[in-house]
Amino acid sequence: MLELKSLCKEFQSGTGNGRMALKDVSLSLRPSDFVTIIGSNGAGKSTLLNVIAGVFPVDSGQVIIDGEDVTYLPEHRRALVLGRVFQDPMQGTAGSMSIEENMAMAFRRGMRRGLSKGVSVKNRDYFREKLSSLGLGLEDRLQEPVKLLSGGQRQALALLMATLSQPKLLLLDEHTAALDPRTAQEIQELTNDIVKRGNLAVLMVTHNLRLALAVGTRTIMMHEGEIALDVSDPERSEMTVADLLERFHDARGERLSDDRILLEA
């Protein structure tokens, strides 16, 4: 479903201060794979998502989604096949617009725009049905501006919007990190439910190692722009955080025990 072939990305190339953010990264995902991505700051996690989404061009390599080479397609051309949720709940929604207007934008993502009524009765019924699945009562607040929602409600809406057009791939960039622990758990449970119902392939960046091992089907660890470790179930399901770090040490010959951000749990 997703095929990454030898991706390389350097920032500030040719300046003498160049930094290789991705070094020959290759990765394959099947349609129902749920992959969690961990690594310290600067490891290349968010850069990888940005390259897949088309935010950053690659220096070399290929990005293939659902059999189509999208390496040189702009971000908006990839919108029909992938959805994305960011860490900041404000980033995935338009606060000054109503809930239904945000839903309408998401519903038309990647489609040709024309002159038509913003939200039809049929679409409004569809939006209400989808919102009711969140269990937050948002289906009765369609006309309210999104800025009136709490952070958790807004992130739940962003998650629903990212999957409304039934993408092939969902990118989650630390989408629970800005929420309090209880809300983060609720959003993660909602994520798991939406992914399962939609049979989506997922790449989820997280700094929480326990979460990385608890959700999904596979975990990769990035380090200095490379995939340093790649473990899948059933092996992964038996691993502890200590096991994961020991495997990294065995693979790379160095330890990350002093990296407080990586060890956040």
N, C-alpha and C positions, 0 to 999 in steps of 0.2 A: 504493500500500500504506500509506504514511504521508503524511498531509497536515496540515501546520501552517499555520494561517491567522491572520496578524496577531497573534501572541502578544505580550502585554505583561505584565510582572511587575515590581512595585515592592516593595521591602522598606522597612520602617519608614514606610509611607505615612501622611501626616498628622501627622508628628512634627516636621517642619521639617528632618529629616535623611534624608529619603527618597532611595533610590537605585534608579534604573531598571536592573534586571538584564537585562531583555529589552525591546527596543523594536521593536514591530511586526515580529516575526520570522515569515517565511513560508518554507516548505520542503516539497518533494515528493520522496518516494522511491518507486521501483518495487520489486517483490518481490525482485529480486536485487541491488539497489544496496548497495554497501559504501562508506559515506561516512566519511572521517576528518575530525575536527574539531580545529582548532588555534586558538591565541590565547593571549595573556598572561593572568596571573592576574587574575581579576575581569572577564574578557571576556564571561562568561555561559555558558561551555561546560557546566559541571556543573549550573547552574540549568536549562538547556535539557533535559538528561536527566531531572532531577527533575520538571520540569513534565510531560514525556511519560509518566513512570512514575506520576504521580499523587501524588508526595510533596508538591509545592507546588501550590496552586490558582493559576490564572491570574486576572489582573484583567480581561482581555478576550482575545478570540480563540478559536480552536477547535483541538482535537487529534482527528484522525480516523485510526483504525487499521483497516485492512482494510475500509473502507467504513462503519465504525461510529463515531459521534461519542462519544468517551469523555471529553470535556472535564470533565464533572462526576462521573465515576465515581471512587470511591475506589481507592486503590492496589491492594487485594486483588482488586478486580473486573477489573483489567487484567492480572492474573497469567497468565491463560490465553493471552493474545495477545503477551506480551512477556517476555523474560528479561533479567537484568542481572548483570553481574560488576563488582565494585568494585576499587579500587586495593589495599585491604588484604585479603590472602588470608584473614584471620580473619573478615571481615565476611559472606562469602557462605556460610559453613558453621557448623555447631554443633559445637564442639570436643569436648564431653563425650559426644556421641552417636557411635554407630558409623558406619562408611562406609555400610552398607546402610540404616541409619535415616535418614541424611541423604538418600540417594537416594530413599527412600520418601516423605519429605516433599516433595521436588522433584517426584516423579512425580504426587503428589496436589495440587499447587499449583493453586489456583483451583477445585478440585472441592468438592462438598458432602461434609463429613466425616460419618462414621458409626461405629458400633461394629463393628469388624472386626479380624481379626488384623493386626498391624502390617506384617509382610512375608510374603507368600505364597511358596510354592515357585516358582510361575510367575514372580512378580516378581523373586525372587532370581536366577533363571536369566537374566532379562532384564537385570538390573543387572550381573551378571557379564559378559554379552556386551558391554554398553556400556563397561564399565570396561576390558575387554581391548583395546578399540580405542585406548585411550590409550597402550598399550605401556609401562606403568609397574609392572605386576604387582599393581595394586590389586585385581584380581578375586579374588586369593587372600587378601585381608586384609579381607573384608567385615565381620568382627566387631570389628575394631580401632577404638578411638576416633580420630576425625579429628585430635585434638590431637597425635597421634604422627607425623603426616605432616610432611614438609618444606614450606616455603613454596610451592615450585614444584608439589609434588604436591597441595597443598591448593587452589592456584589452578586446576590442571587439573581437579580434582574440581568446583570451583565452576563452571567453564566447562561441564562436562558436565551438571551439575545445572540450569544456567540454560537449557539447550537440550533437556532430557529430555522435556518435554511438547510439543515441536515448536512453539515460538512463531512468530509471524509476524515479530517484530522483536526484535533483540538489541542491548542497550545495553551498551557497554564503556567504563567510566569509568577510563581510565589503568590498565587491568588488568595491565600488565606493569611499571609504574613502580617498584614496591616490590621487584622481583626483581633478582638479579645479572644482568649482561649475557647470559651463556650461557643461564641459565634463562629469561630474558625472551624470547630468540630462540626457544627451544623452545616456550614457551607461545604465542607469536605464530604459529608454524608450525602448532601444534595448532589454534589459532583459525581460521586460514585453511582448514584441512582440514574442520573441523566446519561452518563457514559454507558451504563449497562443497557438502558432502554434503547439508546440510539446505536448500540454496537459500534462505538467510536474508537478510533485509534487515538492515543493520547501521549503527549510528551508533557510532563509536569515537573517544573523546576521547584526545588524546595531546599531550605537549609536544615530542615528538621530530619535527622537521620532515622529516628524511630518512625516517623510518618512515612518516610521513603521506603522503609521495609514493610510497613503495615498495609499500604494500599498498592493497587496495581498488580502487575504480573512480572515486572522486570525492573531492575535498578542499574543505572550506569553512573559511574563516578568520573567526573572530568577533572583534569589537573593540567595546568599550563597549556591549555588549548587542545588537549588530547583526551581521548577516552582511555582512562587508566584501568578501569574495571567494568565488567559487564556480567551481572549475575541474574539468573532467571529462576522462577519457580520450577520444580519443587525445592531446589537447593536454597534459594533465597528465603523461603518461608521458614526455614529452620535457623536462619542467621540472627545473631544479635548485633547491636551496634559495635561491640568490641570485636566480633568476628569480622565485620565489614572492614573495620580499620586495620585489622591484622592482615586481611587479604590484600588491602592496598599496600601495606608495608612489604608483603611478600612479592607483589608485582613490581613495585617501584623502588624498593630498597630505601625508603624514607618514611618517616612517621609524621602524622598530622595532629598529634595529641595536644599541641599547644595552640591549635587553631580554634579559638573559642566560638567563632561564628559557625564553622563547620560542625562543631560538636553540639550546637544548640539543639535541645530536645524539648 
